[in-house]
Amino acid sequence: MEVSQVNQAENEKMSRIIVPPVAIRIDDAWVYIIEVVPHDWIDGKKHYLVSCYVEWGGYRSQVFTLDVTSNKELEYKLRTEIAKMKLMIMSGKTELFKKV
């Protein structure tokens, strides 16, 4: 298989390309994606390290990284992080976040 055929096959697997920085709204929170770094696991699976931070309720999280394999998994993990952030803020544990 030629190099151009390999590149074409890889491009056909991509469903959507996101070029950071980008801001998206999920569950009434703003998520800022700063960087997306692709990497391959030992078993050959393609993974992405997504660096981002969340703003909600006048607070901003620290930058954190998620290891994901798809946009659907990224959205699921972001919803989880947002829920954890909301619970901490509502319970008064705001010292981990920056007031914005």
N, C-alpha and C positions, 0 to 999 in steps of 0.2 A: 504494500500500500504506500502510495506517495505521501509526502509531507502535506501537500495541499488537501488530499483526501482525509487525512487524519484530522487536520484543523477544521475542515468542513464538518466532519462527524462530531467533533467536540462542540462546535458552534450550534449544531442542531439540537443538542441536549439542553442548551441554555433556554430557559423559558422567559427570563427577564434579566436585564443588566441594570444594576444600580451603581451610579457613580457618586461616591461621597464627596463632600458632605451633603447630607440630605436630611430634611425634617419631615417626619410623618406623625400623624395623630392616631393614637390608639387608646381606647378607654378613657377619653377626656384628658390624656396626657400627651405632651410633645416628646417624641423620641428623636434625638439627633444622632444620626449615624456618621461617625467621624472617619472610619477606615474599615475596609474589608480586605482581608488578606487570605488568598486561597492557599491551601496546603493539602498534601496527600498523606493519608495514613499508611501504615505499613502494609495493610491489606489492599491498598490501591484506591480506596474510596476517597472522593474529593470532599473536603471539608472547607469551611470558611470561618475565619476568626473575625468577628464583627465587634469593633470598638464603638461604644455609644454612651450617651447619658440621657437621663429622663428629667423632664420638668413637669411638676404637677403641684397645684395648690400653693403656688408661690415659693416652692422649694426646688432645688436642683440636686440630683444625685452626683456622686463621683463618677468618673469614667470607668466603665467596666467592659469586659470582653465576654462574648458568648461564642461557643463553638457550635456551628450549625451545618447541616447538609442541604437545606432547602429554605426557600422563603417562608413556607408554611411552618417549619420548625422555628425559624427566627421569630415569626409572629407569636407563636405559642410561648416561647421563652420570654419574649418581651412582655406579654400579658402577665406572666408569672412575676417578673421583676417589678412591674408596675403595681400589681396587687400587694406585693411585700412592702413596697415603698409607701403605698397608701395606708396600710395597716400600721406601719411604724409612725407615720406622721399623725394619724388619728389617735394613736395611743400616747402621743406626747414625746416620742423618741426622735426629736428633730435635730439632735446634735450631730448626726452623721450627714446632714444635708446642708447645703448653702442656701440662705434666704435670697431670693431674686425679686 
